[in-house]
Amino acid sequence: RCEGWIAALRLGILAEPRRDRVTALCTRGENGRDWISNYLVEEVLQRQTEEVRRFLLETSLLDAFNAPLCAAVTGVDHAQDILSTIVHADLFIIALDGAGEWFRYHHLFQELLQRHLRSDRGDRTLAELHRRAAVWLADTGQVADAVGHFLAAGDIEVATDLVEHEVHARVVRDPFGAQRLLSLLCDHEPSMMHRPRLLIDRCRLAFMFDASDVARLAPSVEAALASLPPNDAQFPTLQAEFLVVRTHAAWQQGAIDRAAETSRQAELCLHLLDDFMVGSLHFLQMHLCIVQDLEDEVGQWAARGLAAFTRADFHAGVVAMQRETARWLMRSGAAQAAAQRFGQIHDDHVYDSPMVARELVFAYLYAAENHYWQDDLPAARGYQASMSTLASTLQEEQLIRLAQLAGHAYAEEASGHDAAQPAPADLVTVFVTRVLRDIAIEFVIRKLIADGNEAYAWQLAQELGLFAAPEPAMRYDRVLVPMYLAAIARGVDLATLTPQLEEALLQRQKSGNRFGQVHVLTLMAWQQLRLGENAQANVTLVQAARLA
């Protein structure tokens, strides 16, 4: 609590300057944890002048401060002189910069000053102090701190106004910063629900961080738009952007026809969209063409999306578009061409922002998988190592753990690591983003079965609900391989899997996903062998081998 024993000793000396009272002080220190707050700091405060004491109390609500901010909060025009007095007296104040302009109070000292402030002043006065701090911080561009003080003052709508304006300005150039600002309003969700601009920007961030959030947010965006008068100047632009959101939501829900129709409506409104939203729309149109097996159009939408993201100076979008193009080649069976594209991404892009690094992590993940399925383990491990390095740089636990699980999956020997056999609760806790969790599940189940631990693979699949109703359809597509791996390895009720595997194969044939067809055919052959249907398994394996 004292940030070190030296600070505690200094606090005691300030309170007990007479040596003959130090023994009594120590005795009190041993007899209770509240001795500092109940005695020492009160003694320190009592020895200050009224002006200094008032200054200490009113500035204690600041986590960092300089003289102009203190002047704005306290209304004292000679704040610099008082601050210099406090620094000279060493009243538990800590310099935050080499120039000696910014300071903070010792945490315990601040805590106790705030306790006195709350007891001495009413809520109205406290709110006004926070409000003064917020205005000064907002005017000087320290938006996150300003929002915190507006919320502390009870000015929730003002705080939300500030967040809305700043998030819109940052959403493309600083997505992580925009996310942090939004997180400040996590306890004030209702204040955002009537703001279509802010809700759409939340969807923009969901495009980048967790696409499954878009379907959840889309109804709120629609309701907020409905509350705007049609003659509102922003309405046409917001309506056009909402069409992109609706396209994304339909895609996430597996409603391909609806997504295609909505994308055509959005295409008519390109003149109202900024380049980021144009790129996001074309990104989706590329994927719609992939699942509809419209190969001739995939490259066209990819090129248009790449151009839009380049115009927007959104480098992360450029990486994402290049990565998804390489993944399309991988899905369609052009593994060598995909490997070349992934290699170009690796060679051409450097870590120049957290968002670019995050997109590169996923590029390296899919590049590693492409090489793994070509039986090129050294290349797979090389990409996994690059993925792990970037994930550690980002210090994002989900990505770090995903890189570790990929490393276990690419290991030739059986793994005895607990990290390779996580409990279901660990997967849910660590991988809060559903897409990442599904990828992690596949790595874990694949490795468990390769290591001969079929029983735990089945248990994990059951406890994670992989066999529950597949909702939405896109998630079902991602977890299909680990789901059937676990079921076939278990070897029970195998005949019931036949219609499901046949339907999965049909869907992959319709979408031109040749890579996925090889997976399903191999699963079908394994199931047939376990059922004793050797002749049929032979036919299936020949079909898989030809496709491979």
Buried (B, 14 or more C-beta within 10 A) or exposed (E): EBEEEEBBEBBBEBBBEEEEEBEEBEEBBEEEEEBBBEBBBBBBBEBBEEBBBBBBBBBBBBBBBBBEBBBBBBEBEEBBEBBEBBBEBEBBBBEBEEEEBBBBBBBBBBBBBBBBBBEEBEEEEBBBBBBBBBBBBBEBEBBBBBBBBBBBBBBBEBBBBBBBBBBBBBBBEBBBBBBEBBEBBEEBEEBBBBBBBBBBBBBBBBBBBBBBBBBEBBEBBBEBBEEBEEEEEEBEBBBBBBBBBBBBBBBBBBBBEBBBBBBEEBBEBBEBBBBBBBBBBBBBBBBBBBBBEBEEBBEBBBBBBBBBBBEBEBBBBBBBBBBBBBBBBBBBBBBEBBBEBBBEBBEEBEEEBBBBBBBBBBBBBBBBBBBBBBEBBEBBBBBBBBBBBBBEBBEBEBBBBBBBBBBBBBBEEEBEEEEBBBEBEBBBEBBEBBBBBBBBBBBBBBBBBBBEBBEBBBBBBBEBEBEEEBEBBBBBBBBBBBBBBBBBBBEEEBEEBBEEBEEBBEBBBEBBBBBBBBBBBBBBBBBBBBBEBEEBBEEBBEBBEEEB
